[in-house]
Amino acid sequence: MSEQVHPLAPHHLPFFIPGSDGSDTLMVVMGIFLLGAILWVGTLYWKLHSLPERMAHKSRKLQFELVAVLGLISLFTHNHIFWIAGLLLAMIDLPDFSTPLRSIAGSVERIASGPSDAPSMAEEPPSVTDGEDVKGEKAIAVRGGQRHA
């Protein structure tokens, strides 16, 4: 059986008109394009959505976990205010209070567990100076059993 074009039909049909065998080239091309566009937009959405978390992770922020939780909350609730809060929190440098406080706590702990044979605060520690310079240049003092220059 040969395919005959109807005598009233034009001899050159555009590509978007389906053939008599049922194949639709335009539909297949548009289906592939639509699938690619959906994957591209989805990837763009995920990249944009994880932007605050990546920013906080890259700059090693202390509030990284909080930014990550805000990103997840905004993803599941579709409330964009959480994403904006995470983005702002990822951009701000919060001051580090824990490191100086740990240092102070460690110093106080060392002072508290210091040597028990140390002189009490009421006693005057021995003060000996080496060098006979009257102006105080090149004088070495010994206080509390330690030499200080």
NUDREN-289137 format. One record per atom (N, C-alpha, C): x, z, y; chain. Coordinates in steps of 0.001 Angstrom, whole numbers. Atoms other than C-alpha are relative to their C-alpha. Layout:
<rs>
X:Z:Y:A
...
</rs>
This chain:
<rs>
827:0:-1160:A
0:0:0:A
884:0:1240:A
-826:92:-1202:A
1596:-1047:3231:A
-778:548:1181:A
641:-558:-1197:A
954:648:6535:A
-190:-1114:1004:A
308:1008:-1004:A
-734:-1672:8887:A
-475:697:1258:A
446:-533:-1270:A
-1106:-841:12544:A
-1261:-753:386:A
1257:603:-415:A
-4556:-1475:13822:A
291:-1057:1051:A
-321:1084:-937:A
-4612:-4748:15766:A
-255:360:1459:A
244:-382:-1392:A
-5990:-3051:18891:A
974:1081:493:A
-964:-1033:-392:A
-3305:-321:18872:A
1228:-662:609:A
-1226:580:-569:A
-219:-860:21015:A
1097:-35:-1062:A
-1050:163:1011:A
2845:-1987:19078:A
1059:1082:101:A
-977:-1077:-153:A
5062:731:20488:A
-748:1280:364:A
682:-1274:-237:A
3542:4212:20143:A
1029:1039:480:A
-929:-1055:-436:A
5134:7192:21973:A
336:935:-1156:A
-478:-842:1101:A
7084:9681:19842:A
-892:1219:-242:A
792:-1224:158:A
4639:12541:20416:A
-1334:-232:-699:A
1230:277:735:A
1752:10841:18677:A
332:77:-1490:A
-310:-142:1426:A
1649:11874:15005:A
-200:-1320:-750:A
95:1213:811:A
2180:9182:12434:A
-1192:62:-938:A
1146:67:915:A
-395:8065:9937:A
244:812:-1267:A
-296:-814:1188:A
1422:10038:7197:A
-182:1492:273:A
266:-1406:-331:A
649:13338:9001:A
1193:733:570:A
-1175:-685:-553:A
4155:14099:10258:A
-119:46:1522:A
93:-183:-1447:A
4212:15494:13759:A
1368:470:499:A
-1372:-295:-431:A
7724:15347:15201:A
15:962:1174:A
24:-865:-1173:A
6851:16977:18506:A
-336:1439:-382:A
352:-1346:418:A
5251:19960:16755:A
1183:697:-663:A
-1171:-577:659:A
8357:20518:14609:A
1067:355:1032:A
-1010:-262:-1038:A
10693:20245:17628:A
-420:1193:856:A
473:-1108:-824:A
8533:22598:19710:A
-29:1313:-788:A
-50:-1215:831:A
8283:25076:16808:A
1404:568:-59:A
-1405:-449:19:A
12088:25220:16536:A
403:543:1368:A
-310:-467:-1355:A
12380:25528:20324:A
-646:1363:273:A
699:-1263:-219:A
9786:28331:20383:A
665:1135:-765:A
-702:-1015:781:A
11547:30238:17618:A
1319:389:663:A
-1262:-284:-702:A
14889:29921:19440:A
-226:753:1298:A
293:-684:-1263:A
13322:30987:22747:A
-410:1444:-244:A
412:-1373:315:A
11720:34056:21146:A
1215:837:-384:A
-1210:-742:377:A
15027:35082:19574:A
893:259:1209:A
-832:-160:-1196:A
16887:34523:22868:A
-575:1054:941:A
634:-976:-891:A
14369:36506:24941:A
61:1393:-625:A
-108:-1299:678:A
14359:39294:22334:A
1399:583:116:A
-1378:-458:-150:A
18146:39495:22410:A
277:428:1435:A
-167:-364:-1406:A
18104:39532:26214:A
-690:1334:294:A
736:-1254:-198:A
15501:42326:26149:A
795:1177:-560:A
-757:-1104:600:A
17580:44470:23781:A
1291:279:768:A
-1226:-196:-794:A
20762:43886:25813:A
-316:723:1303:A
382:-634:-1256:A
19003:44821:29034:A
-473:1431:-232:A
516:-1327:291:A
17302:47798:27426:A
1130:987:-308:A
-1104:-896:355:A
20603:49235:26124:A
1073:60:1084:A
-984:5:-1088:A
22415:48690:29445:A
407:1403:456:A
-448:-1330:-420:A
22347:52359:30599:A
838:708:-1053:A
-748:-660:1075:A
23551:53580:27215:A
1402:-573:-118:A
-1329:615:63:A
26409:51082:27137:A
854:389:1196:A
-749:-411:-1189:A
27380:51995:30713:A
514:1429:-149:A
-409:-1396:163:A
27467:55720:29910:A
1057:136:-1086:A
-982:-75:1091:A
29390:55142:26678:A
1350:-555:430:A
-1245:638:-426:A
31964:52862:28304:A
796:897:947:A
-696:-851:-962:A
32764:55333:31090:A
153:1429:-499:A
-149:-1304:651:A
32701:58318:28692:A
-610:1129:828:A
716:-999:-799:A
30124:60271:30665:A
-384:1191:-872:A
437:-1198:710:A
29203:63825:29732:A
-1466:-96:-396:A
1438:74:223:A
25511:62954:29896:A
-386:-1181:-890:A
261:1171:837:A
25769:60113:27330:A
-1207:214:-909:A
1104:-256:914:A
23358:61751:24872:A
-1339:-5:734:A
1232:-28:-778:A
20763:62335:27585:A
-429:-1416:388:A
308:1391:-350:A
20986:58689:28686:A
-533:-742:-1228:A
463:654:1227:A
20576:57549:25068:A
-1427:429:-348:A
1350:-488:298:A
17492:59747:24587:A
-1006:-594:982:A
903:610:-980:A
15939:58462:27819:A
-261:-1470:-330:A
187:1388:406:A
16512:54901:26606:A
-952:-134:-1181:A
912:46:1146:A
14772:55614:23304:A
-1428:350:405:A
1344:-369:-449:A
11856:57326:25029:A
-650:-1174:734:A
579:1138:-728:A
11402:54341:27342:A
-324:-1157:-943:A
274:1069:963:A
11572:51975:24368:A
-1307:253:-742:A
1174:-291:817:A
8860:53750:22389:A
-1259:236:819:A
1195:-286:-796:A
6548:54727:25258:A
-324:-1110:993:A
160:1086:-971:A
6981:51613:27440:A
-200:526:1421:A
-3:-540:-1349:A
7312:53862:30483:A
1364:-315:610:A
-1255:483:-541:A
9949:52192:32598:A
719:1032:854:A
-639:-1028:-815:A
10620:55308:34655:A
1110:692:-785:A
-1055:-606:810:A
12626:56730:31737:A
1242:-886:-25:A
-1129:931:-18:A
14805:53603:31662:A
719:69:1342:A
-607:-85:-1334:A
15362:53818:35423:A
748:1316:150:A
-680:-1295:-61:A
16221:57527:35130:A
1292:-34:-808:A
-1216:132:808:A
18701:56731:32338:A
1047:-848:687:A
-941:855:-727:A
20254:53960:34411:A
645:760:1154:A
-556:-787:-1106:A
20655:56233:37430:A
926:1090:-503:A
-838:-1050:567:A
22058:59018:35259:A
1305:-563:-548:A
-1223:633:509:A
24550:56591:33699:A
931:-402:1135:A
-821:424:-1130:A
25743:55537:37152:A
594:1175:777:A
-429:-1161:-774:A
26205:59062:38542:A
1035:797:-793:A
-987:-889:599:A
29259:61199:37839:A
-428:1432:239:A
333:-1409:-131:A
28103:64731:37153:A
1292:808:3:A
-1225:-791:-11:A
30725:67368:37989:A
166:749:-1313:A
-324:-672:1257:A
32466:68948:35017:A
188:1484:279:A
-83:-1441:-204:A
31713:72667:35172:A
549:710:-1229:A
-350:-704:1227:A
32484:73493:31555:A
1507:173:-168:A
-1447:-111:192:A
36246:72794:31572:A
607:1116:848:A
-560:-1124:-755:A
37126:75129:34482:A
-520:1349:-486:A
528:-1269:491:A
34811:77816:33105:A
662:397:-1311:A
-722:-312:1239:A
36481:77574:29669:A
1412:485:306:A
-1349:-426:-392:A
39873:77860:31362:A
-11:1420:543:A
120:-1358:-547:A
38761:80928:33289:A
-268:998:-1123:A
322:-891:1113:A
37291:82467:30140:A
1222:240:-877:A
-1218:-169:795:A
40519:81833:28222:A
1018:886:701:A
-939:-829:-756:A
42612:83386:30995:A
-440:1454:12:A
515:-1368:10:A
40384:86445:31199:A
180:618:-1376:A
-180:-513:1362:A
40549:86796:27426:A
1453:372:-263:A
-1424:-337:158:A
44354:86666:27486:A
372:1246:782:A
-292:-1190:-812:A
44445:89221:30283:A
-564:1235:-688:A
633:-1146:647:A
42057:91495:28392:A
740:408:-1256:A
-708:-337:1234:A
44069:91298:25178:A
1507:-12:220:A
-1422:-25:-345:A
47435:91625:26960:A
719:1133:-708:A
-777:-1062:664:A
50259:93919:25800:A
-444:1376:492:A
474:-1338:-349:A
49258:97586:25697:A
1091:829:658:A
-1087:-759:-616:A
52710:98781:26873:A
259:-430:1445:A
-155:420:-1386:A
52285:97124:30264:A
-291:1177:917:A
248:-1129:-905:A
52415:99509:33217:A
-1410:-64:561:A
1353:-32:-540:A
49108:100639:34565:A
13:-464:1447:A
95:507:-1363:A
47872:99380:37910:A
378:1055:1026:A
-320:-1071:-944:A
48487:102795:39505:A
1503:98:230:A
-1454:-93:-134:A
52226:102641:38846:A
531:-1196:773:A
-682:1070:-724:A
54502:100609:41076:A
966:-665:-962:A
-941:653:906:A
56338:97985:38974:A
1407:40:608:A
-1382:-37:-528:A
60149:98131:39249:A
319:-1304:707:A
-359:1167:-786:A
61514:95781:41847:A
1488:34:256:A
-1445:90:-180:A
65170:94763:41712:A
290:-1392:512:A
-366:1315:-515:A
66662:91945:43740:A
1475:-229:-202:A
-1396:417:96:A
69878:90091:43009:A
344:-763:1252:A
-433:754:-1171:A
71889:88562:45787:A
-119:884:1229:A
-46:-856:-1157:A
72755:90190:49028:A
-438:-713:1258:A
434:751:-1170:A
71179:87628:51335:A
-1130:755:687:A
973:-785:-742:A
69230:89449:54035:A
-1249:-813:291:A
1140:838:-368:A
66997:86493:54908:A
-912:-314:-1188:A
858:253:1150:A
65606:86260:51367:A
264:-1330:-672:A
-324:1248:681:A
67177:82917:50449:A
778:336:-1255:A
-717:-171:1252:A
68451:82883:46886:A
-96:1423:-535:A
205:-1327:565:A
67067:86289:46025:A
-839:-140:-1256:A
727:43:1266:A
65888:86779:42428:A
-583:1385:-215:A
671:-1287:164:A
63343:89527:41859:A
-387:185:-1456:A
455:-349:1336:A
62598:91306:38615:A
-1190:914:185:A
1225:-797:-136:A
59028:92570:38509:A
-691:60:-1346:A
750:-172:1238:A
57276:93961:35476:A
739:-553:-1204:A
-773:454:1134:A
60108:92939:33145:A
182:-1496:-48:A
-160:1453:-37:A
59994:89218:34134:A
784:-387:1217:A
-813:463:-1130:A
62433:87368:36358:A
-752:-1087:739:A
665:985:-847:A
60950:85393:39251:A
985:-487:1035:A
-914:540:-1011:A
62879:83061:41510:A
-747:-247:1281:A
</rs>
